[in-house]
Amino acid sequence: MSSATILIVEDDAVFRELLTTILDEAGYTVATACDGGEGLRRLQREHFDLVLSDLKMPVRSGLDLFRTIRSEPNAPLFIFITAFGRVDEAVAAIKEGAFKYRERWPSARRCGSSGATGARWPRLSAHRSGRCSIA
């Protein structure tokens, strides 16, 4: 089983680097984009199993990015992570096929006693078939 490939699309450089470090140390292959426009260019020329995307970004929003690539063959799973989450946006993203929608800084109460680092992220595994699974 090979490492899943993850694209992080986030305009906040500090948060983008934090996610990159965490996922890299967990054994994932990680690439980054600083906005939705760069994310789209990477998705058009590279394969990713999962996209972790901010919702509100310059150039192109995460939801617009998702809408552009969701019908492509082998489109990656999308998880939106945003500091500006609203219920209507979450509902729209999930109804349109996003895998998850998370607030960027969930409270320690919801993540467990260790705070944000205790959040339960799905385990993503890439298989030889090119498909991935979530556990």
Helices and strands as residue ranges (DSSP letters): E 5-9, H 13-25, E 29-33, H 36-45, E 50-53, H 62-69, E 77-82, H 87-95, E 100-103, H 108-111, G 115-118, E 124-126, E 132-134
